[in-house]
Amino acid sequence: MRQEIIERLSRVSREEREILSGEGVDMTLYNRAGGNVLEPDGILEGGRLFGIRTHTRFAPFPRHSHTYVEMVYQVSGSTRHIIDGTERLELGAGSLLLLGRGVEHEIMPAGMGDIAVNFILIPAFFDSAAISIGGSNALSVFLKGNLGLSTGAGAYLVFDISGDAAIENLLENLVLLELEGADPRRQELQRATLELLLRHLSLRSDDLLISARRDREQALVLRALSRIESDVHCTLADLAREQDLTPSTLTRILKRRTGCTFTELLHTARFNRAVALLSETDLSVADIAYSVGYENTAFFYRRFEQLHGCTPGEYRAKARG
């Protein structure tokens, strides 16, 4: 993130000035009754479906949970977090933490250079957003379990997005739009940018560092999906052995949680990788098919047309304008 933006985010807020004068975190700023379940009504204005604010520094943030989803982007320095009273993690610069509804969470005091930005996403945002949460990647499973479509499984994810220029630019644009003032036109641009950010994250499960352990089965599925997306040549036997399960047990869990078999999930990951290679490289279609696990190029062409309604060559031409 550009230094001038970091400098603006570093400015001491009114809340932080009060903390430095000896006050603790005022929880009524986040819940009008002063409780430890944070409500969007106390933070968002004008019926907004999402909001962006800098993390409060210089004092411990008490243990709390949210009725919304929170995404924490560590811009510089670090912050130390305790999840559900036991799990400790430290976010370094370039880390992105997604906290599902109902997760109990506390944060150790941050210093002047420990800059984090919090994104507040209420469930209604995902009702209206033009994104699909019916997919079979790690982020989609997280969204379905923790964004209001169920009671919430208390899950969290941590991504390392440092060095990913596309994602970093999207985050920078979101923050800059907020700093410039959230008028309706900027809010619409923010919404579109946020949707694009989530789309990018859904394709980057190879950067997934940590997933929640409270729901063992969900955590297992998230790890399996991350493995499939990072290694499109893995087998069901490999995956089952890594999870200390039989292949049949793993198959049942994947089907129950994602609605897809291992083979279907693997094909999805392979064709997602193929689409990225078509858009971003000059590799031949035959080389792309082989690299994602298909020696039979005729099958690759046929399946690609079924999925995208065009040939790989036509898709490449459209992607490049």
Residue pairs with C-beta under 8 A, 6 or more apart in sequence:
1 75
1 76
1 168
1 171
1 172
1 175
2 172
5 172
5 175
5 176
5 179
6 75
6 76
6 115
8 179
9 54
9 75
9 115
9 117
9 175
9 179
10 112
10 113
10 115
12 20
13 54
13 56
15 25
15 26
15 29
15 56
16 56
16 57
16 58
18 26
19 25
19 56
19 57
19 58
19 59
20 58
24 59
25 56
25 59
25 60
25 61
25 62
27 34
27 35
27 36
27 62
27 64
28 34
28 42
29 42
29 43
30 38
30 39
30 42
30 43
30 64
31 37
31 38
31 39
31 42
32 39
32 41
32 42
36 62
36 63
36 64
36 65
37 64
37 65
37 66
37 67
38 64
38 65
38 66
38 67
38 68
39 67
40 51
40 67
40 68
40 120
40 122
43 51
43 53
43 120
44 50
44 51
44 120
44 122
48 182
48 187
49 121
49 122
49 124
49 125
49 128
49 191
50 119
50 120
50 121
50 122
50 125
50 190
50 191
50 194
51 119
51 120
52 117
52 118
52 119
52 120
52 174
52 175
52 178
52 190
53 117
53 118
53 120
54 115
54 116
54 117
54 118
55 61
55 72
55 79
55 107
55 110
55 115
55 116
55 117
55 118
56 110
57 109
57 110
57 111
57 112
57 114
58 109
58 110
58 111
59 109
60 106
60 107
60 108
60 109
61 106
61 107
62 106
63 82
63 85
63 104
63 105
63 106
64 104
64 105
64 106
65 101
65 102
65 103
65 104
65 105
66 99
66 101
66 102
66 103
66 105
67 101
67 122
68 101
68 120
68 121
68 122
68 123
69 98
69 99
69 100
69 101
69 120
69 121
69 122
69 123
69 146
69 147
70 97
70 98
70 99
70 105
70 118
70 119
70 120
70 121
71 96
71 97
71 98
71 99
71 118
71 119
71 121
72 79
72 91
72 96
72 97
72 99
72 116
72 117
72 118
72 119
73 95
73 96
73 116
73 117
73 119
73 171
74 91
74 92
74 93
74 94
74 95
74 96
74 97
74 115
74 116
75 93
75 115
75 116
75 117
76 93
76 113
76 114
76 115
77 93
77 110
77 111
77 113
77 114
77 115
78 90
78 91
78 92
78 93
78 114
79 90
79 91
79 107
79 108
79 110
79 114
79 116
80 88
80 89
80 90
80 91
80 107
80 108
81 88
81 89
81 90
81 91
81 97
81 105
81 106
81 107
81 108
82 88
82 105
82 106
82 107
82 108
83 89
83 103
83 104
83 105
83 156
83 212
84 103
84 104
84 105
84 154
84 214
85 104
87 213
89 97
89 158
89 210
91 97
91 116
91 158
93 162
94 160
94 161
94 162
94 163
94 168
95 158
95 159
95 160
95 161
95 162
95 209
96 158
96 159
96 160
96 161
96 167
96 171
96 201
97 156
97 157
97 158
98 142
98 156
98 157
98 158
98 159
99 105
99 156
100 142
100 145
100 146
100 147
100 152
100 153
100 154
100 155
100 156
100 212
101 123
101 146
101 147
101 148
101 152
102 146
102 151
102 152
102 153
102 154
103 154
103 155
103 156
103 212
104 154
110 116
117 171
117 175
119 174
119 194
121 147
121 194
123 147
123 148
123 149
124 148
125 191
125 194
126 133
126 143
126 147
126 148
126 149
129 191
129 194
129 195
129 198
130 195
131 195
131 198
131 199
132 140
133 140
133 143
133 144
133 147
133 149
134 140
134 144
135 202
135 268
136 225
136 258
136 259
136 260
136 264
136 265
136 268
137 202
137 203
137 205
137 225
137 229
137 268
137 269
137 272
138 157
138 202
138 205
138 208
138 211
138 222
138 225
138 226
138 229
139 157
139 198
139 201
139 202
139 205
140 202
141 218
141 221
141 222
141 225
141 257
141 258
142 155
142 157
142 211
142 222
143 149
144 150
145 152
145 153
145 155
145 215
145 218
146 152
146 153
146 154
146 155
153 212
153 214
153 215
153 218
154 212
154 214
154 215
155 211
155 212
155 214
155 215
155 218
155 219
155 222
156 210
156 211
156 212
157 208
157 210
157 211
157 212
157 222
158 208
158 209
158 210
158 211
159 201
159 204
159 207
159 208
159 209
160 207
160 209
161 167
161 168
161 171
161 201
161 204
161 207
162 168
164 200
164 204
164 207
166 200
167 197
167 200
167 201
167 204
170 193
170 196
170 197
170 200
171 197
173 193
174 190
174 193
174 194
174 197
177 186
177 189
177 190
177 193
178 190
180 186
182 190
203 229
203 272
203 276
205 225
205 226
205 229
205 230
206 226
206 229
206 230
208 222
208 226
211 218
211 219
211 222
211 223
211 226
212 218
212 219
213 219
217 253
217 257
218 257
220 243
220 245
220 253
221 253
221 254
221 257
221 258
223 243
224 239
224 243
224 250
224 254
225 258
225 265
227 234
227 239
227 242
228 234
228 239
228 262
228 265
228 266
228 269
229 269
229 272
229 273
232 266
232 269
232 270
232 273
232 292
232 293
233 293
234 266
236 247
236 250
236 251
236 262
236 263
237 247
239 250
239 262
240 246
240 247
240 249
240 250
243 250
245 253
250 262
251 261
251 262
254 260
254 261
254 262
254 265
255 261
258 265
260 268
266 293
267 303
270 292
270 293
270 294
271 292
271 303
271 304
271 307
273 291
273 292
274 288
274 289
274 292
274 300
274 304
274 312
275 308
275 315
277 283
277 288
277 291
277 292
278 285
278 288
278 312
278 315
278 316
278 319
279 316
279 319
279 320
281 288
283 291
285 297
285 300
285 301
285 312
285 313
286 297
288 312
289 295
289 297
289 300
289 301
290 297
294 300
300 312
301 311
301 312
304 311
304 312
304 315
305 311
308 315
310 318
